[in-house]
Amino acid sequence: MSVSTSTGTVVDLGHPWRGVGPFIFAVHHLDAYPRGNADMGPAQGISDRPIGQDFGNPSGWNMYHGEQVPGFPAHPHRGFETITLVRRGVVDHADSTGATARFGGGDVQWVTAGKGVSHSEMFPLLEQDADNPFELYQIWLNLPARSKGVDPEFLMLWHEDIPVVEQDGARVTVVAGTYDGRAPLSPPVASWATDPTSDVAVWLVDLEPGASITLPATGAAETQRMLYVHGDGPVEIDGVAVASGSGFAPGSGAAPTITAGDLPSVVLVLQGVDLGEPVASYGPFVMNTQAEIVQAFEDYQRTEFGGWGWESRSPVHPRETPRFATYGDGRTEHPGDQAS
């Protein structure tokens, strides 16, 4: 359902949230996890859950595909990119390139799947004496045909390094695309976001009650933009009321003004120039033709995109492990450290 206004269109975001331009979709996970047990799973037990397919959110949280720890055990991707922003809680990552990590608290993980990668994303519950609130965004960004066969690349953007712009009760986290003169950290080398014609931006806008902010106009006439409104309350965008859980697509070239109501609000901004190519997708694969989808399944069944070098399909790190990333070439880094 959509409602057109003089300044843009209010849309039903659906689930997952609909994409715009080169973005395939976005997912917002918000889980009120309870205290953890000795194995970093829910202490209250999961015997009543549909283990391996728990998406019903019966008590404010899900196990997803996890059997002991919530999350997504090893699964494949090909032909697109994932941008994962963790606001609360932590994610333990492992993949078929040999990379592994623990990240959270505002960190962003960017993976260009290219010709294929298998990875796991587990959500260990570290606190045994307190609840484990968890919040994550995962955004799927398409790749042009010329880049669907590149080698996969895993990249960590630590929250200590990600630019933030603060303006009178508004806080903009600049994940991709320059905002108010603040350039983002560099994405993976083969990302569509590295193309100067893409006009790709990912901005997360936090608004205090009553705060207002005007976004810059898009950099290209072909750019498409969607404002994903969520958080505690609705907002007003160019005089149009937009409820939490709805989206707003401004008119071409617009510089929309967002104003929060009496409650804090959050707006995820995605924008970019559409690739202008056919899209064929099925599950974890996004290609240009159905024949390429069939080939992706065959390749994964034959090679598992490099094989799975971990003992478990859902590996997690010890509870006391700090945030870190180890890349496939053996380099290890921690937030604030030089790569070694």
C-alpha positions in Angstrom: 0.0 0.0 0.0 1.3 3.5 -0.8 -0.1 7.0 -0.4 1.2 9.8 -2.7 1.6 13.3 -1.5 2.9 16.5 -3.0 6.4 15.9 -1.6 6.8 12.2 -1.8 5.1 8.8 -1.2 4.4 7.0 2.1 4.8 3.3 1.7 4.2 0.1 3.7 7.7 -1.3 4.2 6.6 -4.9 4.4 8.9 -7.6 5.9 11.7 -7.6 5.1 11.7 -3.9 4.4 11.5 -3.2 0.6 14.6 -2.0 -1.1 15.1 1.0 -3.3 17.5 1.7 -6.2 20.4 -0.8 -6.0 19.3 -2.0 -2.5 17.5 -5.4 -2.5 16.0 -5.1 1.0 16.8 -4.3 4.6 16.0 -6.2 7.8 15.8 -4.8 11.3 16.2 -7.4 14.1 15.1 -6.3 17.5 15.3 -9.0 20.1 14.8 -8.7 23.9 17.0 -11.7 24.7 16.9 -12.9 28.3 19.9 -13.8 30.4 22.4 -16.2 28.9 23.4 -19.7 30.1 26.8 -21.2 30.3 26.7 -22.0 26.5 25.7 -18.4 25.6 22.2 -19.5 24.7 18.9 -18.4 26.5 19.0 -19.4 30.1 15.2 -19.8 30.2 15.3 -22.7 27.8 14.2 -23.3 24.2 12.4 -26.6 24.3 9.2 -25.0 23.2 10.8 -23.4 20.1 10.7 -24.6 16.5 14.4 -25.1 16.6 16.1 -24.2 13.3 13.1 -22.1 12.1 12.2 -19.8 15.0 11.0 -16.6 13.5 7.6 -16.2 15.4 8.9 -13.8 18.1 6.6 -15.4 20.7 8.2 -13.7 23.7 10.0 -10.8 22.1 13.0 -12.7 20.7 13.9 -15.4 18.2 16.4 -18.2 17.8 16.2 -17.8 14.0 18.1 -20.8 12.6 20.2 -21.3 15.7 19.9 -24.5 17.7 21.8 -23.5 20.9 22.8 -19.9 20.3 20.5 -17.5 18.3 21.6 -16.6 14.8 22.3 -17.9 11.4 24.7 -20.9 11.0 26.7 -21.3 7.8 24.9 -20.3 4.7 25.9 -19.0 1.2 25.7 -15.7 -0.7 26.6 -14.8 -4.3 26.2 -11.7 -6.4 25.5 -9.0 -3.9 26.8 -7.3 -0.7 25.6 -7.4 2.9 26.0 -4.4 5.2 25.4 -5.4 8.8 25.1 -2.7 11.6 24.8 -4.0 15.2 23.5 -1.4 17.6 23.2 -3.6 20.7 24.6 -7.1 21.5 27.4 -8.8 19.5 27.7 -10.9 16.4 30.2 -13.7 16.0 31.2 -14.1 12.3 33.0 -16.9 10.5 33.3 -17.4 6.7 34.8 -19.6 4.0 37.6 -17.1 3.2 39.0 -17.9 6.7 37.9 -14.6 8.2 36.3 -14.5 11.7 35.2 -11.7 14.0 33.3 -10.5 17.0 31.6 -7.1 16.6 28.8 -5.0 18.0 27.8 -1.8 19.7 27.6 0.3 16.5 30.2 -1.6 14.4 29.5 -2.3 10.8 30.5 -5.4 8.9 30.5 -5.1 5.0 30.8 -8.3 2.9 31.0 -8.3 -0.8 30.0 -11.8 -1.7 31.0 -11.6 -5.4 31.4 -15.1 -6.8 30.4 -16.7 -3.6 31.0 -16.9 0.2 29.6 -19.0 3.0 29.4 -17.4 6.4 27.8 -17.7 9.8 26.3 -15.0 11.9 25.7 -16.0 15.5 24.3 -13.8 18.4 25.9 -15.1 21.7 24.2 -14.0 24.9 27.2 -12.9 26.9 25.5 -11.6 30.1 24.5 -14.3 32.6 23.3 -11.9 35.3 21.3 -9.5 33.1 19.2 -9.5 29.9 20.9 -9.3 26.5 19.0 -6.8 24.3 20.0 -7.1 20.7 19.5 -4.8 17.7 20.8 -5.3 14.2 20.3 -4.0 10.7 21.2 -6.0 7.6 21.1 -4.4 4.3 21.5 -6.2 0.9 23.1 -4.1 -1.8 23.2 -5.5 -5.4 26.3 -5.8 -7.5 26.6 -4.9 -11.1 27.1 -7.8 -13.5 30.7 -7.0 -14.0 31.4 -7.5 -10.2 29.3 -10.6 -9.5 32.3 -12.8 -10.2 34.9 -10.9 -8.0 36.6 -12.6 -5.1 34.6 -12.2 -1.9 35.8 -9.5 0.5 35.1 -9.1 4.2 35.6 -5.7 5.9 35.1 -4.4 9.4 34.2 -0.8 10.1 34.6 -0.2 13.8 32.2 2.3 15.4 35.1 4.2 16.9 36.1 5.2 13.3 32.7 5.6 11.7 31.9 9.4 11.2 29.0 10.8 13.1 27.4 14.2 12.5 25.4 15.8 15.4 23.0 18.7 14.7 20.6 20.1 17.4 19.2 16.8 18.7 19.9 14.8 15.6 22.7 12.3 15.2 23.7 10.9 11.8 25.9 7.8 11.6 27.6 8.0 8.2 28.0 4.4 7.0 28.2 5.1 3.2 27.9 8.4 1.2 29.3 11.7 2.3 27.1 13.7 4.7 27.6 17.3 5.6 31.2 17.2 4.4 32.0 14.0 6.4 33.3 11.3 4.1 32.5 7.6 5.1 35.1 4.9 5.7 36.1 3.1 2.5 33.8 0.1 1.5 35.2 -3.1 -0.1 37.1 -2.5 -3.3 34.5 -4.0 -5.6 31.5 -2.5 -4.0 28.9 -0.7 -6.1 29.4 2.1 -3.5 32.9 2.7 -4.8 31.6 3.8 -8.2 31.3 7.6 -8.3 28.1 7.4 -10.3 26.3 5.2 -7.8 25.4 8.0 -5.3 25.1 5.2 -2.7 24.4 6.4 0.9 23.6 4.6 4.1 22.8 7.0 6.9 21.3 6.1 10.3 19.5 9.2 11.8 18.6 9.3 15.5 16.3 12.0 16.6 15.5 13.3 20.0 11.9 14.3 20.7 11.1 17.5 18.7 14.4 17.4 16.9 14.5 18.3 13.2 17.0 17.8 10.4 17.2 18.5 6.7 18.9 15.9 4.5 21.0 17.0 1.5 19.6 16.7 -1.9 20.7 13.6 -3.9 23.8 13.9 -6.0 22.2 12.6 -9.2 18.8 13.0 -10.9 18.5 9.2 -11.2 19.1 8.6 -7.5 16.3 6.8 -5.6 16.0 7.3 -1.8 13.9 5.7 0.9 13.5 6.8 4.5 12.7 3.9 6.8 11.0 5.3 9.9 11.1 3.3 13.2 12.0 3.8 16.8 9.6 4.9 19.5 7.4 7.4 17.6 6.3 8.8 14.3 7.9 11.7 12.4 6.8 14.4 10.1 8.6 14.6 6.7 8.0 17.8 4.7 4.7 18.2 6.5 3.6 14.6 6.0 3.0 12.4 9.0 4.9 9.1 8.7 4.2 6.4 11.3 6.9 4.3 12.8 7.1 1.2 10.7 6.4 3.1 7.4 8.7 4.4 4.7 8.8 7.7 2.8 10.2 8.0 -0.8 10.9 11.7 -1.4 10.5 13.3 -4.8 13.5 13.3 -7.2 16.2 15.7 -6.0 14.4 16.6 -2.8 16.1 17.7 0.4 13.5 16.5 2.9 13.1 17.8 6.4 12.5 15.2 9.1 11.0 16.3 12.5 10.4 14.0 15.4 7.3 14.1 17.5 7.1 13.7 21.3 9.1 10.5 21.3 12.6 9.5 20.0 12.6 8.4 16.4 15.1 6.6 14.2 15.2 6.9 10.4 17.4 4.7 8.2 18.2 6.4 4.9 19.1 4.3 1.9 19.8 5.9 -1.5 21.5 5.0 -4.8 21.3 4.9 -8.5 19.6 1.7 -9.8 22.0 -0.6 -11.7 19.7 -0.7 -14.7 20.2 -4.5 -15.1 17.9 -7.4 -14.9 17.6 -9.0 -11.5 17.1 -12.8 -10.9 17.1 -13.8 -7.3 16.4 -16.9 -5.3 17.2 -17.2 -1.6 20.8 -16.3 -1.0 21.7 -15.6 -4.6 21.1 -12.5 -6.6 22.2 -12.6 -10.3 21.0 -11.3 -13.7 19.5 -14.5 -15.2 17.7 -17.7 -14.0 20.5 -19.7 -15.6 23.0 -18.0 -13.3 20.8 -18.8 -10.3 20.9 -22.5 -11.3 24.7 -22.3 -11.8 25.0 -20.7 -8.3 23.3 -23.7 -6.7 25.4 -26.1 -8.6 28.6 -24.3 -7.7 27.7 -24.2 -4.0 26.8 -27.8 -3.9 30.1 -28.7 -5.6 32.5 -26.3 -3.8 30.7 -24.8 -0.9 32.3 -21.5 -2.1 35.7 -22.5 -0.8 34.7 -25.0 1.8 33.9 -24.6 5.5 37.0 -24.7 7.6 35.4 -24.5 11.0 34.5 -27.4 13.3 31.0 -26.1 13.9 28.4 -24.7 11.4 27.6 -22.1 14.0 30.9 -21.2 15.7 31.0 -18.7 18.6 34.0 -17.3 20.5 34.6 -17.6 24.2 32.5 -15.3 26.3 35.4 -13.1 27.4 36.7 -12.5 23.8 36.8 -8.8 23.0 35.8 -7.3 19.6 38.2 -8.3 16.9 38.6 -9.3 13.3 40.9 -11.8 11.7 41.0 -11.7 7.9 41.6 -14.5 5.5 45.2 -13.5 4.9 45.9 -13.9 8.7 45.8 -10.2 9.6 44.2 -9.5 13.0 42.9 -6.2 14.2 41.1 -4.8 17.2 39.2 -1.5 17.5 41.7 1.3 17.8 44.7 -0.9 16.9 46.8 -0.9 13.8 46.2 -4.1 11.7 48.9 -6.6 12.4 
